[in-house]
Amino acid sequence: MLTEWLTWLAADCPPPTRKLGYLRESIAIRTRYRRCKTMWQPHLTNSRAALLDSLQACSSFRTALVFGSGLLLDIPLDELARRFKKVYLVDIVHLPEVKRAVRHHANVRCIDLDVTGFIEHMEALSPERLELPPPKYFLDEPDIDWVASVNLLSQLPLLPVDWLRQRFPELSEAMLEEWGTQVMRQHLDYLAAFAAPTCLLADMEQVIHTGNGEIIERIDFASRLRLDDAAPEQWRWNIAPPGEIAPDIGSFHRVAAHCRQ
Ligand SMILES: C[S@@+](CC[C@H](N)C(=O)[O-])C[C@H]1O[C@@H](n2cnc3c(N)ncnc32)[C@H](O)[C@@H]1O
């Protein structure tokens, strides 16, 4: 608890990011990782391997752009720093220890950015005008030779939807869900706009289950976002064993790598 509190105080994180809950979530992911390290390991290994594999599509190695760098658990940072001239790590929050670790690499930069643009535009939203402009960050940088989005997609709408629900109670749950789907689609369109090989690691589905495996809820991102359900590289991320979220409740994600040359 004390470690979490000290990180909360030490983090270099602007007030809207803190208020929306991103810093709290990042600290919570770190705490859960420490508890579930062994169970998470196959997912982290598969993620790093899929990212490295997708580098085969690159013909030059100037700048690598990584979205969802977070705690760097699933990022093969040493290898990226060795192969690319520059590496941009983009996440809405980088904890102090991540910023310290990155200092070992002179060619790696942490960039704190909301890739959806929600924070930039939230105060101008109204129930009648909820659309966010399509993100354009880095699209005009000519040196980008590889783009990765790492276990980020399904997370994008979560905290913004909490904020919208509170700010505009008149919005129905169906409207909020549709808005969230739109934000995730915009991220997919954004990745497609880069003229470089891309590697998207994303949840195909999230499953909540009881201790004896009975399914309580299944969120199907593959259909919602028209992701290729037959992507050849897929694996299970046992994110929370029963008891982690609530007594006798556990959760796993089916994750896939979608790479484009
Ligand atoms: C499940 S974690 C991904 C794991 C991460 N690659 C790692 O190794 O820690 C999701 C990440 O998405 C980031 N994130 C969520 N919404 C974001 C946004 N709008 N813009 C940028 N990053 C965001 C979170 O801060 C978190 O680090």
PDBQT file of the ligand as one rigid body, heavy atoms in Angstrom, charges set to zero:
ROOT
HETATM    1  C1  LIG A 301      -3.092  -3.722 -20.509  1.00  0.00    +0.000 C 
HETATM    2  S1  LIG A 301      -1.977  -2.370 -20.474  1.00  0.00    +0.000 S 
HETATM    3  C2  LIG A 301      -0.856  -2.820 -21.728  1.00  0.00    +0.000 C 
HETATM    4  C3  LIG A 301       0.322  -3.452 -21.147  1.00  0.00    +0.000 C 
HETATM    5  C4  LIG A 301       1.598  -2.674 -21.379  1.00  0.00    +0.000 C 
HETATM    6  N1  LIG A 301       2.045  -2.914 -22.750  1.00  0.00    +0.000 N 
HETATM    7  C5  LIG A 301       2.603  -3.108 -20.341  1.00  0.00    +0.000 C 
HETATM    8  O1  LIG A 301       3.537  -3.868 -20.634  1.00  0.00    +0.000 OA
HETATM    9  O2  LIG A 301       2.440  -2.675 -19.202  1.00  0.00    +0.000 OA
HETATM   10  C6  LIG A 301      -2.843  -1.087 -21.290  1.00  0.00    +0.000 C 
HETATM   11  C7  LIG A 301      -2.036   0.180 -21.395  1.00  0.00    +0.000 C 
HETATM   12  O3  LIG A 301      -2.819   1.099 -22.148  1.00  0.00    +0.000 OA
HETATM   13  C8  LIG A 301      -2.586   2.394 -21.647  1.00  0.00    +0.000 C 
HETATM   14  N2  LIG A 301      -3.663   3.275 -22.124  1.00  0.00    +0.000 N 
HETATM   15  C9  LIG A 301      -4.989   3.172 -21.849  1.00  0.00    +0.000 A 
HETATM   16  N3  LIG A 301      -5.662   4.156 -22.475  1.00  0.00    +0.000 NA
HETATM   17  C10 LIG A 301      -4.747   4.882 -23.178  1.00  0.00    +0.000 A 
HETATM   18  C11 LIG A 301      -4.822   6.023 -24.024  1.00  0.00    +0.000 A 
HETATM   19  N4  LIG A 301      -5.979   6.621 -24.259  1.00  0.00    +0.000 N 
HETATM   20  N5  LIG A 301      -3.695   6.493 -24.592  1.00  0.00    +0.000 NA
HETATM   21  C12 LIG A 301      -2.491   5.883 -24.343  1.00  0.00    +0.000 A 
HETATM   22  N6  LIG A 301      -2.349   4.810 -23.537  1.00  0.00    +0.000 NA
HETATM   23  C13 LIG A 301      -3.468   4.312 -22.968  1.00  0.00    +0.000 A 
HETATM   24  C14 LIG A 301      -2.549   2.181 -20.147  1.00  0.00    +0.000 C 
HETATM   25  O4  LIG A 301      -1.920   3.250 -19.477  1.00  0.00    +0.000 OA
HETATM   26  C15 LIG A 301      -1.783   0.858 -20.059  1.00  0.00    +0.000 C 
HETATM   27  O5  LIG A 301      -0.391   1.083 -19.918  1.00  0.00    +0.000 OA
ENDROOT
TORSDOF 0
